[in-house]
Amino acid sequence: MSDTDADELEEMSDEEKSMMEDWESMAEDGEDDGGGDVVAPDATPEPDATADEEGGTRILNQDEIDSLLGFDEDSVGGDEASGVMALINSAMVNYERLPMLDIVFDRLVRLMSTTLRNLTSDNVEVSLDQVSTVRFGDYMNSIPLPAMLSVFKAEEWDNHALLVTDSALIYSIVDVLLGGRKGTPAIRVEGRPYTTIESKLVERMVSVALSDLSSAFDPLSPVSFSLDRMETNPRFATITQSGNACVLARLRVDMGDRGGRIEILIPYATIEPIRELLLQMFMGEKFGRDSIWENHLTQELYKTDVQLQAVLGEKAISLDDLLNWKVGTRVMFTTRTDDELELRCGHFPMFRGPVGQKQGNIAVCIERYVPPEEEDDS
């Protein structure tokens, strides 16, 4: 070892010295085993122009690694993920798309814009940012606190959903309803729970939003949403299991320089009763049914001639008695004049009514309908 090498060795840290000793021991072992080239881990191999052609490995740079893992800076803020992140996200939630939900939330935006203007007497703009599918547990863990979580129930569907109001909208609606100045942002007071006045004012806004959501669903399936409770802790607002999929609608409410977000979370189990309706591509879709042909068939069926038989009496006799009948044989029935006769279509009883006489003919007055499941007692 030369003097220069000794000086460089003294300047090395303890970690580098131990690494050098390991390399020297590995080199000695290699010579004992018959020789061989030892490449240091930090050594940079010389570029080989034929490495790729001969099937050798190529070292990826940082940009290629980021693109492979889905952390490409160019795609930050975009809707589509790439690489490994795209595979992970696709495995998380993969549920069928419900086209009618977009129409329902679009109606909700228009309704809320009007009702919130009437509530606040201010210029309110409501916009729909996104309708997506998330896991319930993942969403609850991502809620920025403090927030107010309103649990509401769909009466006809007998299940619950969630409406989340962020702190920015809470302070904005309180400031607007209590007469705050226009053009000044709402003052936030962090680190304290919401007061009773703030909770009641937000409850008024939530009741208006639930009424509009019910109206938005009316053309599809009438449903009424009622506020169950309001929570500030996500643990107390659990309405389904953490692994269940939910539909998440993000709405933006702007009131001049103030505003915030409303997020509506509806589990798939809640909207299961109207799943077939939500799968429609447009309002009133019949899923392959031809309404023109149905109407034509209905009209033609009304013109069909149907034969009704009025049974004056029935009696069961043996075959021996039937063979002994002769011309003039009298058969006695138990039917009386005040008994109701049965009108049949084929072998099925249809109506019942008393018998009478009109213009010299026997007539029956239909008084009641015989349901198909009713048994004939006569």
WORA-V200622 format. One record per pair of residues at least 24 apart in sequence whose C-alpha atoms are under 10 Angstrom apart, sorted by sequence separation. I is the first residue (numbers start at 1). GAP is how many residues later the second one is. D is the distance in Angstrom with one decimal. If there is no record, write none. Layout:
BEGIN
I/GAP/D
I/GAP/D
END
This chain:
BEGIN
146/24/9.9
170/24/9.3
174/24/6.2
177/24/7.7
203/24/8.7
206/24/9.9
244/24/7.8
245/24/8.5
246/24/9.0
247/24/9.5
312/24/9.5
340/24/8.6
341/24/9.0
342/24/9.1
348/24/7.6
105/25/10.0
173/25/8.8
174/25/9.2
177/25/9.9
244/25/8.5
246/25/9.7
312/25/9.9
340/25/9.1
341/25/9.1
349/25/8.8
102/26/9.6
105/26/8.6
174/26/9.5
203/26/9.6
241/26/9.8
340/26/9.4
343/26/9.7
344/26/9.7
349/26/8.9
167/27/9.8
171/27/8.0
174/27/6.4
203/27/8.1
239/27/9.8
240/27/7.6
312/27/9.6
340/27/9.3
342/27/10.0
343/27/9.3
349/27/7.6
102/28/9.5
170/28/7.5
173/28/7.5
174/28/7.5
202/28/9.7
239/28/8.6
312/28/9.1
313/28/8.0
342/28/9.0
348/28/9.5
102/29/7.4
170/29/8.7
173/29/7.2
240/29/8.8
311/29/9.8
312/29/6.2
313/29/9.1
101/30/8.5
240/30/9.8
311/30/6.1
312/30/7.8
170/31/8.6
171/31/9.2
199/31/8.4
310/31/6.6
311/31/5.6
312/31/9.3
170/32/6.5
173/32/8.1
199/32/9.9
310/32/5.8
311/32/6.3
169/33/9.0
309/33/8.1
310/33/4.5
311/33/7.6
308/34/9.8
309/34/5.4
310/34/6.5
342/34/9.1
97/35/9.4
170/35/9.5
308/35/6.1
309/35/5.1
310/35/9.3
97/36/9.1
307/36/9.8
308/36/5.4
309/36/6.5
342/36/8.8
96/37/9.6
165/37/8.4
307/37/8.4
308/37/4.9
309/37/7.7
341/37/9.4
95/38/7.6
194/38/8.6
307/38/6.2
308/38/7.5
309/38/9.4
311/38/9.9
340/38/9.9
93/39/9.8
94/39/8.1
95/39/9.7
193/39/8.4
306/39/7.4
307/39/7.8
310/39/9.8
93/40/6.7
94/40/9.3
165/40/9.9
306/40/9.4
308/40/9.9
309/40/9.3
92/41/9.7
93/41/6.4
165/41/8.6
308/41/9.4
309/41/9.8
310/41/9.4
92/42/8.2
93/42/7.0
164/42/9.3
308/42/8.6
310/42/9.2
92/43/7.8
163/43/7.9
308/43/9.6
310/43/9.9
312/43/8.7
335/43/9.6
146/44/8.3
146/45/8.7
310/45/9.5
146/46/9.2
147/46/10.0
148/46/8.8
163/46/9.2
146/47/8.4
147/47/9.4
163/47/8.9
146/48/9.1
148/51/8.5
213/51/9.9
150/52/9.7
221/52/9.7
310/52/10.0
120/53/7.9
150/53/8.4
209/53/9.5
221/53/7.3
310/53/9.2
119/54/9.9
120/54/9.8
122/54/8.0
148/54/8.5
152/54/9.7
220/54/8.5
310/54/7.8
121/55/8.7
122/55/9.6
148/55/9.7
152/55/9.7
120/56/6.5
121/56/8.7
150/56/7.6
206/56/9.5
221/56/8.1
116/57/9.9
119/57/9.8
120/57/6.0
150/57/9.8
153/57/9.9
220/57/7.0
221/57/9.7
119/58/8.2
120/58/9.5
152/58/8.2
220/58/8.1
120/59/9.5
122/60/9.2
154/60/9.0
220/63/7.4
315/63/9.7
161/64/9.2
163/64/9.7
219/64/8.2
220/64/8.3
314/64/7.9
156/65/9.5
160/65/9.0
162/65/9.7
219/65/9.3
313/65/8.7
156/66/8.1
157/66/7.7
159/66/10.0
160/66/9.5
161/66/9.8
162/66/9.9
164/66/9.6
156/67/5.7
157/67/9.2
160/67/9.7
161/67/9.8
163/67/9.4
164/67/9.6
155/68/6.8
156/68/7.0
157/68/9.7
160/68/8.7
162/68/9.7
164/68/9.6
154/69/6.6
155/69/5.9
156/69/8.8
154/70/5.9
155/70/6.4
164/70/10.0
185/70/10.0
153/71/8.2
154/71/4.7
155/71/7.4
185/71/9.0
186/71/8.7
153/72/5.5
154/72/6.8
183/72/9.5
184/72/9.0
185/72/6.0
186/72/6.6
152/73/6.3
153/73/5.4
154/73/9.2
182/73/9.1
183/73/6.8
184/73/6.7
185/73/5.5
186/73/8.7
152/74/5.4
153/74/6.5
154/74/9.9
182/74/7.5
183/74/5.7
184/74/7.7
185/74/8.8
151/75/8.9
152/75/4.3
153/75/6.3
162/75/8.0
182/75/7.8
183/75/8.0
151/76/6.3
152/76/4.9
153/76/9.6
161/76/9.7
162/76/9.0
182/76/8.8
150/77/7.1
151/77/5.5
152/77/7.0
161/77/9.6
162/77/7.9
150/78/7.5
151/78/5.4
152/78/8.8
160/78/9.8
161/78/7.0
150/79/6.0
151/79/6.1
160/79/6.4
161/79/9.0
176/79/8.6
149/80/8.4
150/80/4.4
151/80/7.8
159/80/8.7
160/80/8.5
149/81/5.6
150/81/6.3
159/81/9.7
172/81/9.9
148/82/6.8
149/82/5.0
150/82/8.7
172/82/9.3
173/82/8.7
176/82/8.9
148/83/5.9
149/83/5.9
169/83/9.3
172/83/8.0
175/83/9.2
147/84/8.6
148/84/4.9
149/84/7.7
169/84/7.6
119/85/8.9
120/85/9.4
147/85/6.0
148/85/8.0
149/85/7.3
151/85/9.8
161/85/9.3
163/85/9.7
169/85/8.7
172/85/9.3
173/85/8.6
119/86/7.9
146/86/7.1
147/86/8.2
148/86/8.9
151/86/6.6
161/86/9.9
162/86/9.5
163/86/9.6
164/86/9.5
165/86/9.9
169/86/9.4
172/86/5.7
173/86/7.8
145/87/8.3
146/87/8.5
147/87/9.0
149/87/9.2
150/87/7.8
151/87/8.8
152/87/9.7
171/87/8.9
172/87/5.8
173/87/9.2
145/88/8.6
149/88/6.8
151/88/7.9
171/88/8.6
172/88/7.5
116/89/7.7
119/89/8.5
145/89/9.1
148/89/9.9
169/89/7.7
170/89/8.5
171/89/9.0
115/90/9.4
168/90/7.9
169/90/5.1
170/90/7.7
143/91/8.1
168/91/6.3
169/91/4.0
170/91/9.2
116/92/7.6
167/92/9.7
168/92/5.0
169/92/6.2
170/92/9.9
112/93/9.9
115/93/7.1
116/93/8.4
140/93/9.8
141/93/8.1
166/93/9.7
167/93/7.6
168/93/7.5
169/93/7.9
115/94/8.3
140/94/6.3
141/94/9.5
166/94/6.5
167/94/8.6
139/95/9.9
140/95/8.2
165/95/7.9
166/95/5.9
112/96/7.8
113/96/10.0
115/96/9.6
165/96/6.2
166/96/6.8
111/97/9.8
112/97/6.5
115/97/8.0
137/97/10.0
140/97/9.0
164/97/8.2
165/97/4.9
166/97/8.5
111/98/8.8
112/98/9.6
114/98/9.8
140/98/8.5
164/98/5.7
165/98/6.7
112/99/9.3
113/99/9.9
163/99/7.0
164/99/5.1
165/99/9.0
109/100/9.7
111/100/9.5
112/100/6.3
163/100/5.7
164/100/6.4
108/101/8.3
111/101/5.9
112/101/8.5
137/101/9.0
141/101/9.9
162/101/8.1
163/101/4.5
164/101/8.0
108/102/9.6
110/102/9.2
111/102/8.4
136/102/8.7
140/102/8.5
162/102/5.8
163/102/6.2
108/103/9.7
109/103/8.8
136/103/8.9
137/103/8.9
139/103/8.9
161/103/7.7
162/103/5.0
163/103/8.7
108/104/6.1
109/104/9.1
111/104/8.2
112/104/9.9
136/104/7.3
137/104/7.4
138/104/7.3
161/104/6.0
162/104/6.4
107/105/8.7
108/105/5.7
111/105/7.8
136/105/7.0
137/105/3.9
138/105/8.3
160/105/9.6
161/105/4.8
162/105/8.7
107/106/8.4
108/106/8.8
110/106/9.4
135/106/9.2
136/106/4.9
137/106/6.2
138/106/9.9
160/106/7.6
161/106/6.5
105/107/10.0
108/107/7.8
109/107/9.1
135/107/6.6
136/107/6.2
137/107/7.9
138/107/9.9
139/107/9.2
159/107/9.6
160/107/7.9
161/107/9.8
105/108/7.9
107/108/8.5
108/108/5.4
135/108/5.7
136/108/5.8
137/108/9.1
159/108/9.0
161/108/9.8
104/109/8.1
107/109/5.5
108/109/8.7
134/109/9.4
135/109/5.7
136/109/6.1
137/109/9.9
139/109/9.0
160/109/9.1
161/109/7.2
104/110/9.7
106/110/8.4
107/110/8.6
134/110/8.5
135/110/4.6
136/110/6.2
159/110/7.8
160/110/6.5
161/110/9.6
104/111/9.2
105/111/7.2
134/111/5.7
135/111/6.0
136/111/9.2
159/111/5.3
160/111/9.7
104/112/5.4
105/112/8.8
133/112/6.7
134/112/5.5
135/112/8.8
136/112/9.5
157/112/9.4
158/112/7.6
159/112/8.6
103/113/8.6
104/113/6.1
133/113/5.6
134/113/6.5
135/113/9.5
157/113/6.5
158/113/9.9
159/113/9.9
103/114/9.4
104/114/9.2
132/114/8.4
133/114/4.7
134/114/6.8
149/114/9.5
150/114/9.5
151/114/9.8
157/114/7.3
101/115/9.8
104/115/9.0
132/115/5.9
133/115/5.8
149/115/9.9
157/115/8.3
158/115/9.6
101/116/9.0
104/116/8.4
131/116/7.1
132/116/5.3
133/116/8.8
154/116/7.8
157/116/6.5
100/117/9.8
103/117/9.9
131/117/5.6
132/117/6.6
153/117/9.3
154/117/9.3
156/117/9.1
157/117/8.6
130/118/7.9
131/118/4.5
132/118/8.6
101/119/9.9
130/119/5.9
131/119/6.5
100/120/8.5
129/120/7.7
130/120/5.4
131/120/9.2
143/120/10.0
128/121/7.5
129/121/5.4
130/121/7.5
128/122/6.2
129/122/5.7
130/122/9.8
127/123/8.7
128/123/4.6
129/123/6.7
127/124/5.7
128/124/6.3
126/125/6.8
127/125/5.2
128/125/9.1
126/126/5.6
127/126/6.7
139/126/9.0
125/127/8.0
126/127/4.6
127/127/8.5
125/128/5.8
126/128/6.4
124/129/6.9
125/129/5.1
126/129/8.9
136/129/8.4
124/130/5.7
125/130/6.6
136/130/9.4
123/131/8.3
124/131/4.7
125/131/8.5
134/131/9.0
136/131/7.8
123/132/5.9
124/132/7.3
129/132/9.6
131/132/9.8
133/132/9.3
135/132/9.1
122/133/6.9
123/133/6.9
126/133/9.7
128/133/9.9
130/133/9.8
131/133/9.5
132/133/9.8
133/133/9.6
134/133/9.3
122/134/8.3
124/134/9.7
125/134/9.2
126/134/10.0
127/134/9.7
128/134/9.7
129/134/9.9
131/134/9.9
133/134/9.4
120/135/9.1
124/135/8.8
126/135/9.4
128/135/9.9
133/135/9.4
126/136/9.7
116/137/9.3
117/138/9.1
116/139/9.6
113/140/8.6
112/141/9.3
113/141/9.8
109/142/7.9
108/143/9.8
109/143/9.4
105/144/7.7
109/144/9.6
105/145/9.7
101/146/9.1
105/146/9.2
102/147/9.3
101/148/9.6
98/149/9.6
93/150/9.8
95/150/7.9
97/150/9.9
92/151/9.6
93/151/9.4
94/151/8.9
95/151/9.4
93/152/7.0
95/152/9.8
92/153/9.3
93/153/9.3
105/159/9.9
95/173/9.4
104/174/9.4
100/175/9.7
103/175/9.6
101/176/9.6
102/176/9.4
98/177/8.0
100/177/7.5
101/177/6.3
98/178/9.1
99/178/9.5
100/178/4.8
101/178/8.7
103/178/9.8
98/179/8.9
99/179/6.3
100/179/6.5
101/179/9.6
103/179/8.6
98/180/5.3
99/180/6.0
100/180/6.1
103/180/8.8
97/181/8.9
98/181/5.0
99/181/6.5
100/181/6.5
97/182/7.4
98/182/7.6
99/182/5.7
100/182/6.8
96/183/8.7
98/183/8.4
99/183/7.8
100/183/7.5
99/184/10.0
END
